[in-house]
Amino acid sequence: MYNLHPGFSVFPTPSRVGDRVKIRYHGLLSECGADQVYLRTGYGSEHWENIFDHRMEKDGNEWEKEIRIEKEGQFNFCFKDSANNWDNNNGLNWSYTIKR
């Protein structure tokens, strides 16, 4: 499980193309009472491609979303709420490498 940040977890990691990955979020936006949280994902090391905002579902004090890994290479993600506040690792986002 990828849990280097105290505000989210990713399972399973490492992940491969085609895997279904569950991302759970309980970070700053959740702590501040966000009424909706979105998981933004994309692929690529310099510029994000295949960018998508996934509406997360509330589960107790956390938000969760299960997605399918579509491509190999660098998988990037961050979080935003319905008021467009971001939790994005101070602009660096989070990422890890997907293998085929």
N, C-alpha and C positions, 0 to 999 in steps of 0.2 A: 504494500500500500504506500502510495506517495503521500507523505504527510509532513513535509518539511516546513510548512507554514501552519501556524496554529489555527487558521481560519477555514481550512478545507481539507478534504481527503479525496484521493482518487484510487479506485480499485477496479480491476487489477492493474498493477504495474509490476514489471514492465508490460506494456501493451503492444499488440501486433495489429496489423491491418485486418479488419473484419471483426475484431473484438468488440463486445459491448462493454462500455466502461461507465461505472457509476461515480459521479462527482457529487460530493456532499459539501455544502457551504454553511459555515456558522461564524463568518468573520464580521468585520466592522459594519457592513450594511445591515446585516441581520441584527447585530447588537443594538443598532440605532433605530430599529423598528420598521425597516423597509416593508412596504405593503406588497411588493413584488420584487423578485430578484431574477436577473437574466444571466446566463452563462454565455459569454462570447467566445467562440472558438475560431481558429484558423490554422493554416499550415504554412510553413516556410521560415527560413532563417533571417532574411533581410526584410522582406515585405510579406505581409500575410496574404494568403490566397484562400478561397473557399470560406470566407468569413460568414458566420451565422450566429444569430442571437437565439438561444434556446430558453424558452420560458421554464423556470424551475418550479417545482412543486414544494409547498411547505410541508414539513414533517416534524412536528414538535417545534423545537427551537432552531431547526436546521432547514435548509433548502436542498433539494436533490434533483438530479437529472441523469438519466441514462442515455448515452449517445453511442453511436457506432463509429469506430475509427475508420476513416475512409482512405487515408493516404499514409505512405511511409515518410520518414523524415521528421522534421521538427513540428510537433503539435503544440500550439500556443493557446492560452486561455486566460480570461480575467472575468470579473463580475461587475454588473451595474444594476442599479435599481430603477424603478419607474420614474424617479425624479432626475435621472441621468447623473447620479452620483456614482463614482467608480471605486472599486477596490481592485487595483491593478499593479500591486507591488511597486508603488511609486513610479509608475510609467514604464516599468521593465516587463510587466506581465509575468506569467509563469509558463514554463515549457519543459518538454522532455522529448526524447527521441523515440519514434515509432519504427519498429522493424517489420519487414515483410514476413 
